[in-house]
Amino acid sequence: MAPPEDAAEDVTRSPFVRVLARVGFVANGFVHGLTGVIALVVAFGGSASSDQSGALKVIVSAPLGFIALWVIAIALWGLAVWYAFDGILKYGGGDAVSAAKKWGRRFGSWIRSIVYASLGVLAASVAIGSRSDGETTAESASRGVLVLPGGPLMLGAVGLAIVGIGIGFGVIGVRRGFRKQMNLPHGAVGRTVATLGLVGYLAKGIALLDVGVLLVVAAVKVDPDAAGGLDGALQALREAKLGPLAVAVIGVGLVAYGVFLALRGKYQRL
């Protein structure tokens, strides 16, 4: 039997899986870009669900939207498969520090795999008729956690974890850490892609930071209605002073992130 690393390398080198992975980046970018457009609508007083489920519902309502959602779902699953096997191939040295870095990279790839697989499942569920509201789902999940022993602490920990992820996105954007995983061209094109990545990562980080803060507030107040997803976070932010401007900035940033992800499909090292 071939070692797991050899089998994983065969999968990650498969032209079919690589094409699916690249299309998966484009599909993820399209969803994020559409989410950013919806956020702009919300910023200017419109009523819409400004999260990924809301973006997917917009897609399914368009002509041939059913087919588009299945293409998005399959592409995202392909990207999830690539990251799952790529995690097996993360290597490190023999010392403890190198081993820790290796397993950190592995878990990072596997977490990405779970995220993309979950988004693919969401796209497929909307394609077959699910109209679940992301905000209601987040509140229901928070309510279920809060009734458990130690529930507020667990929900607060989840909120803090999301805050940490949001900060991590911001750090990656500022440091342009994504360039290590891409073959960016020299000149204006490379600089443009890097700038889109900087703006996009910062916007994504701020959005996640808002979601995490809502969960922490819900845990402190022991109030599931205070929790929410991205839609709830943007709605709450819009009510603050200069809130519409802040939501608009996040919307523009998410559009930039969507364009960046689409371009990442071309320049990502696979």
C-alpha positions as CSV (number, residue, x, y, z in Angstrom):
1,M,0.0,0.0,0.0
2,A,1.3,3.4,-1.0
3,P,2.2,5.8,1.9
4,P,-0.4,8.5,2.7
5,E,2.0,11.2,1.4
6,D,2.3,9.5,-2.0
7,A,-1.5,9.1,-2.3
8,A,-2.0,12.8,-1.2
9,E,0.5,14.0,-3.7
10,D,-1.2,12.0,-6.5
11,V,-4.5,13.8,-5.6
12,T,-3.0,17.3,-5.3
13,R,-1.2,16.8,-8.6
14,S,-4.3,15.6,-10.4
15,P,-5.1,18.0,-13.2
16,F,-8.9,17.6,-12.6
17,V,-8.6,18.4,-8.9
18,R,-6.3,21.4,-9.6
19,V,-8.8,22.8,-12.1
20,L,-11.6,22.3,-9.6
21,A,-9.5,24.0,-6.9
22,R,-8.8,27.0,-9.1
23,V,-12.5,27.3,-10.1
24,G,-13.2,27.0,-6.3
25,F,-11.2,30.1,-5.6
26,V,-13.2,31.9,-8.3
27,A,-16.5,30.6,-6.9
28,N,-15.6,31.7,-3.4
29,G,-14.6,35.1,-4.8
30,F,-17.9,35.5,-6.6
31,V,-19.8,34.7,-3.4
32,H,-17.7,37.2,-1.4
33,G,-18.0,39.9,-4.0
34,L,-21.8,39.5,-4.1
35,T,-21.8,39.7,-0.3
36,G,-19.9,42.9,-0.5
37,V,-22.5,44.3,-3.0
38,I,-25.3,43.4,-0.7
39,A,-23.5,45.1,2.2
40,L,-23.4,48.2,0.1
41,V,-27.1,48.0,-0.4
42,V,-27.6,47.7,3.3
43,A,-25.2,50.6,3.9
44,F,-27.4,52.9,1.8
45,G,-30.6,51.8,3.6
46,G,-31.7,48.8,1.6
47,S,-33.1,45.6,3.1
48,A,-31.2,42.4,2.3
49,S,-29.4,39.5,4.0
50,S,-25.8,40.6,3.8
51,D,-24.1,37.2,4.4
52,Q,-23.1,34.3,2.3
53,S,-26.5,32.6,2.5
54,G,-28.1,35.8,1.3
55,A,-25.6,36.0,-1.6
56,L,-26.4,32.4,-2.6
57,K,-30.2,33.1,-2.5
58,V,-29.6,36.0,-4.9
59,I,-27.7,33.6,-7.2
60,V,-30.4,31.0,-7.2
61,S,-33.1,33.6,-8.0
62,A,-31.3,34.5,-11.2
63,P,-31.8,32.8,-14.6
64,L,-29.9,29.4,-14.5
65,G,-29.1,30.2,-10.9
66,F,-29.8,26.6,-9.9
67,I,-27.1,25.4,-12.3
68,A,-24.7,28.1,-11.2
69,L,-25.1,27.1,-7.5
70,W,-24.3,23.5,-8.3
71,V,-21.2,24.6,-10.2
72,I,-20.2,26.7,-7.2
73,A,-20.8,23.8,-4.8
74,I,-18.8,21.3,-6.8
75,A,-15.9,23.7,-7.3
76,L,-15.8,24.5,-3.6
77,W,-15.8,20.8,-2.7
78,G,-12.9,20.4,-5.2
79,L,-11.0,23.1,-3.4
80,A,-11.8,21.5,0.0
81,V,-10.4,18.1,-1.3
82,W,-7.2,19.9,-2.5
83,Y,-6.7,21.5,0.9
84,A,-7.5,18.3,2.8
85,F,-4.7,16.4,1.0
86,D,-2.4,19.3,0.8
87,G,-2.4,19.3,4.6
88,I,-0.9,15.8,4.6
89,L,2.0,17.1,2.5
90,K,3.0,19.8,5.0
91,Y,6.5,19.1,6.1
92,G,8.8,20.3,8.8
93,G,12.2,19.6,10.3
94,G,12.9,17.2,13.1
95,D,13.1,19.6,16.0
96,A,10.1,20.5,18.2
97,V,9.7,24.0,16.8
98,S,9.7,22.8,13.2
99,A,7.3,20.0,14.0
100,A,4.9,22.5,15.7
101,K,5.0,24.7,12.6
102,K,4.3,21.7,10.4
103,W,1.3,20.7,12.4
104,G,0.1,24.3,12.5
105,R,0.3,24.5,8.7
106,R,-1.5,21.1,8.5
107,F,-4.3,22.2,10.7
108,G,-4.6,25.5,8.8
109,S,-5.1,23.5,5.5
110,W,-7.6,21.2,7.1
111,I,-9.6,24.1,8.6
112,R,-9.7,25.7,5.2
113,S,-10.9,22.4,3.8
114,I,-13.8,22.3,6.3
115,V,-14.7,25.9,5.6
116,Y,-14.8,25.4,1.8
117,A,-16.7,22.0,2.2
118,S,-19.3,23.7,4.4
119,L,-19.8,26.6,2.0
120,G,-20.2,24.0,-0.7
121,V,-22.9,22.3,1.3
122,L,-24.6,25.6,1.9
123,A,-24.6,26.3,-1.8
124,A,-26.0,22.9,-2.6
125,S,-28.7,23.2,0.1
126,V,-29.9,26.6,-1.3
127,A,-29.8,25.0,-4.8
128,I,-32.2,22.3,-3.7
129,G,-34.6,24.7,-2.1
130,S,-33.4,25.5,1.4
131,R,-34.2,29.1,2.3
132,S,-32.7,29.1,5.8
133,D,-31.7,32.5,7.2
134,G,-28.1,32.8,8.4
135,E,-29.0,35.2,11.1
136,T,-31.8,33.0,12.5
137,T,-29.5,30.0,12.4
138,A,-26.8,31.9,14.3
139,E,-29.3,33.0,17.0
140,S,-30.7,29.4,17.3
141,A,-27.2,28.0,17.6
142,S,-26.3,30.5,20.3
143,R,-29.5,29.8,22.2
144,G,-28.7,26.1,22.1
145,V,-25.2,26.8,23.5
146,L,-26.3,29.2,26.2
147,V,-28.7,26.6,27.8
148,L,-25.8,24.2,28.3
149,P,-23.8,24.1,31.6
150,G,-21.1,26.6,31.1
151,G,-22.8,27.7,27.9
152,P,-22.0,31.4,28.2
153,L,-18.3,30.6,28.7
154,M,-18.4,28.4,25.6
155,L,-20.1,31.0,23.5
156,G,-17.7,33.7,24.7
157,A,-14.8,31.4,23.8
158,V,-16.2,30.9,20.3
159,G,-16.6,34.7,20.0
160,L,-13.1,35.3,21.1
161,A,-11.8,32.7,18.7
162,I,-13.6,34.5,15.8
163,V,-12.2,37.8,17.0
164,G,-8.7,36.2,16.9
165,I,-9.4,34.9,13.3
166,G,-10.5,38.3,12.3
167,I,-7.3,39.8,13.7
168,G,-5.3,37.1,11.9
169,F,-6.9,38.1,8.6
170,G,-5.9,41.7,9.2
171,V,-2.3,40.7,10.0
172,I,-2.1,38.6,6.8
173,G,-3.4,41.5,4.8
174,V,-1.0,44.1,6.3
175,R,1.9,41.7,6.0
176,R,0.7,40.5,2.6
177,G,1.3,37.0,3.8
178,F,-0.8,35.6,1.0
179,R,2.0,36.3,-1.5
180,K,3.9,33.3,-0.2
181,Q,1.2,31.0,-1.6
182,M,0.9,32.7,-5.0
183,N,3.0,33.2,-8.1
184,L,2.3,36.9,-8.6
185,P,3.6,38.5,-11.8
186,H,5.9,41.5,-11.6
187,G,4.8,45.0,-12.4
188,A,1.5,46.7,-12.2
189,V,-0.6,43.4,-12.3
190,G,1.2,41.9,-9.3
191,R,0.9,45.2,-7.3
192,T,-2.8,45.4,-8.1
193,V,-3.5,41.9,-7.0
194,A,-1.5,42.5,-3.8
195,T,-3.4,45.7,-3.1
196,L,-6.7,43.9,-3.6
197,G,-5.5,41.3,-1.2
198,L,-4.5,43.9,1.4
199,V,-7.9,45.7,1.2
200,G,-9.9,42.4,1.1
201,Y,-8.2,40.7,4.0
202,L,-8.6,43.8,6.1
203,A,-12.3,44.0,5.3
204,K,-12.8,40.3,5.9
205,G,-11.0,40.6,9.2
206,I,-13.1,43.6,10.3
207,A,-16.3,41.7,9.4
208,L,-15.2,38.6,11.4
209,L,-14.2,40.9,14.3
210,D,-17.7,42.3,14.3
211,V,-19.3,38.8,14.4
212,G,-17.0,37.7,17.2
213,V,-17.8,40.8,19.3
214,L,-21.6,40.1,18.9
215,L,-21.1,36.6,20.2
216,V,-19.1,37.8,23.2
217,V,-21.8,40.4,24.0
218,A,-24.4,37.7,23.7
219,A,-22.4,35.5,26.1
220,V,-22.0,38.3,28.6
221,K,-25.6,39.2,28.5
222,V,-26.7,35.6,28.2
223,D,-28.9,36.8,25.4
224,P,-29.0,34.8,22.2
225,D,-30.9,37.5,20.4
226,A,-27.7,39.7,20.7
227,A,-25.8,37.1,18.7
228,G,-25.7,36.9,15.0
229,G,-23.7,36.3,11.9
230,L,-22.3,38.7,9.4
231,D,-25.8,40.1,8.5
232,G,-26.5,40.9,12.2
233,A,-23.0,42.4,12.6
234,L,-23.4,44.8,9.7
235,Q,-27.0,45.7,10.8
236,A,-25.7,46.5,14.3
237,L,-22.8,48.5,12.9
238,R,-25.1,50.5,10.6
239,E,-26.9,51.8,13.7
240,A,-23.8,53.3,15.2
241,K,-22.5,56.8,14.5
242,L,-21.0,56.9,11.0
243,G,-22.3,53.3,10.8
244,P,-23.5,53.4,7.2
245,L,-20.1,54.7,6.1
246,A,-18.4,51.9,8.0
247,V,-20.7,49.3,6.4
248,A,-20.0,50.7,3.0
249,V,-16.3,50.5,3.5
250,I,-16.6,46.9,4.5
251,G,-18.8,46.2,1.5
252,V,-16.2,47.8,-0.9
253,G,-13.5,45.7,0.9
254,L,-15.5,42.5,0.5
255,V,-15.9,43.3,-3.2
256,A,-12.1,43.8,-3.4
257,Y,-11.6,40.5,-1.6
258,G,-13.9,38.7,-4.0
259,V,-11.9,40.0,-7.0
260,F,-8.7,39.0,-5.2
261,L,-9.9,35.5,-4.7
262,A,-11.0,35.2,-8.3
263,L,-7.5,36.3,-9.4
264,R,-6.0,33.9,-6.8
265,G,-7.6,31.1,-8.8
266,K,-5.1,32.0,-11.5
267,Y,-2.0,32.7,-9.4
268,Q,-2.3,30.3,-6.5
269,R,0.5,27.7,-6.2
270,L,-1.1,24.3,-6.5
